[in-house]
Amino acid sequence: MKKFLFDLFPLILFFVAFRFADIYVATGVAMAAAIAQIVWLRLTHRAIEGTHWINLTVIVVFGGATLLFHDDTFIKWKPTVLYWLFAAILLGSRVLTGRNLMRRLMGEKIALPDRAWARLNDSWAAFFVASGALNLYVAFSGRFTESQWVNFKVFGLMILLLLFVVVQSVWLGRHIQADAQADSAPAKDTDAS
């Protein structure tokens, strides 16, 4: 839970700053928080994950462009770019190198058949593509206010992620149980007597 909250630190500060100021102050606060995360991890000699570096790069580039051009279009693209990068990494790794990153991340914790690992990897990629597209719709369709977009970015996308994780857990549980039953089934005697 601590790690989850730590990873959400820039997003939470973005939301609070937006409530007290505006999108530009919130963007600056999120950028500072993302940089502070990396500095803190380095100072405490903790592992800096690839997702931290990706998030830092995207927030600095898109947040920096938002502040430099005083145009909130850039920060509204940030969640989409981040999600689409994750999707590209998941799919690209599998297609270009034959590596399944979901298996690499979770393979020591659970055992799944190859087909299930492929589906898991592809379903996460599809989730990221769909979430990125949904963010663009909420940000730029003209049907939602900036405040509604911020609420969607902070809470809507997080709720979608949590729901997706629950669905994935149920699906994984079914495969893990099937594998466990297959492993515990008594072996058939093939000797002819």
C-alpha positions, 0 to 999 in steps of 0.5 A: 500500500505504501508503494501504491501511495508513493507512486500516486504522490505526484497525481495526488499533489496535482489534484490538490494544487488544481483545487487550490490554484489552476492547471498550470500551478498543478502541473508545476507541482506534479513535475516537482513531485515526480522529480522529488520522488526520484531524488528521494529514491536515490537518496534512500538507495531504493530501486528506481523502477522503469515506470518511475523514469518513464513517468518522470520523462513524460511529466517533465516533457509534457508539463514543461511544454504546458508551462512554457507555452501556457497551453493545457493541451500538453498536460491533457495529453500526458496520461494518454502518452504514458498509457500508450507508451506502456502499451507499446512497450508491452506489445513491442517487447512481445512482437520484436523480442519475443519477450512477454513482460507480464511473464517477466514481472509476475512469472516468479509469483504465478505459473500460467500456460504460455497462451494465458501469459500472451493473453495477459500481456495483450489485455494489459496493452489493450487496457492502456490503449483504451484508457489513453483513448478515453482520456483524449475523449474526456479532455478534448471532446468539448463535453467535459470541463477542465475540472471534470477532466482533472477528476477523471484523470485522478479518480476515473482512470484509477477506478478503471485500473482497479476494476481491470485489476480485479477482473484480471485477478479473477481471470488469473485465479481461474487459470492458476486453479486449473494449473494447480488441479492439473498438477495435483491430479494423480498420474495415470498408470500407463503400465499394462498389467 
